Amino acid sequence: MKTQNSNKEILSPHVSVDCVLLGIVDDELCVLLAELTRENSEKGFKLPGSLIYETEDLDQAASRILKESTGLTRIPLKQFRSFGDPSRTTNKDDVHWLERASKLKVGRIVTVAYLALCKVRKRMNTSERYNTAHWLPVDKLPRLLFDHEHIVKTAVQEIRKWADVEPKIVFDYLPPKFTAAELRRTYEIIYDKKLDVRNFHKKMNSLGYIIATDEMEEGVPHRSARFYRFDAIKYKKIYSKLSNN
């Protein structure tokens, strides 16, 4: 079996890992896509992903792929689904690009997808396989390689479920101090719908882990809003009680 020129480890031609990073840019839910150049100089876009090495487990592969394609590290990636439809590799141009990049003959490939809601960083350090990385709106995607558009849409539905059952991911995304409007707008962008302001504030104030501070906004052209903070200790106590019921 052939190997990549830059790495003597053996690649698996049938298993890959793709990373879906979602973030908010200019008030839109966006996904991080890697830009690549085909042999005909035509640009293409795909999720940060790669075939895995025979010697690494899936979590190791996800961390490696993320660093190679974006330069990012310490992103809390979580495995959320596998995609194995035989039609994933029916596009000859996509398969040709992968074979050229991996130096392998590939057939059917099952990919394991990882997901994270992460803070947006404009500058990325990409490997020589990619030109750069772009944050693009999930509802305005260009044509993506393989079934990556389907993976992105599935990931958006998944992140909404996570926000419901594990809301800590939303507060990990927010700054340490945030206003009620910032919190509400974050949820609106994730869910792609408007939320009633009064009902949202009522629900927010009923949660024991969102703590009002004595600090107010300064230098704003509107009425100053109060800052809140997320209390991780109270959150853990509340959710541990719920899980034990």
C-alpha positions, 0 to 999 in steps of 0.5 A: 500500500502506498503512503503519503510522501510527507508521512511514512505511516500507512493511511486507511483508504476506507475510513476518514474523519471530517471536522465541522466547526460552527461559529457566528460571523456577522450575525450568521451561523457559519461553518469553517471550510477548507479551500483547495485547488484542483489540478485545473486550478479550479477552487474547491471547498470541503470540511477539514478532513482526511483519511486516517492513519492505521496507527491512530484512533478516531479522536487522535485523527480529528485533532491532527486533521484540525491542526493540519487544515486550520492550525487550530488546537484545543477545540472541544471536538465531539464525535456525532455521527458516521456517514457511509452512503455508497454514493459518497464517492460517486463524483469522479472529480472528488475522488480524483482529488482525494487520490492525488492528495493521499497517493492512494486508490480509494473506493468506498469511504466511511467518514466519522464526523466531529462537531464543535461550536467554537469561537471564530478566528479570522486567521488560520494556519493551513498546511500546503494541501489547502490554500486557506480556510473560510467561515461561510454561512451554513445557508449559503454554501458553495458546492462542497466535495463528497457529501459535505453539504449533507454533513453540515446540514446534519451538524446544524440540527445536531448543535441545536439538540446539544444547545437544548440538552447541554446548554453549557456549550453556548456559555463556553462560546460566549465571553465571560460577561454577556448581556441578556440580549447577547445571549438571546441573539446567540440562541436565535442564530443557532436556532434560526428563529426569533425568540420572544424577549419577555419569555426569554428573560423570564426563562433566563432568570429562572435558571440558577446558573446565570448570575446577574453582576453589578456591572453595566454596559458603558459607552453605548448609544442605547440604555445600558444593559446589565452584564451576566455571567455563567456559574459553572459550579451551580450549573454542574450541581443543577445538572447532576441533580437532574441526571440522578432523578 
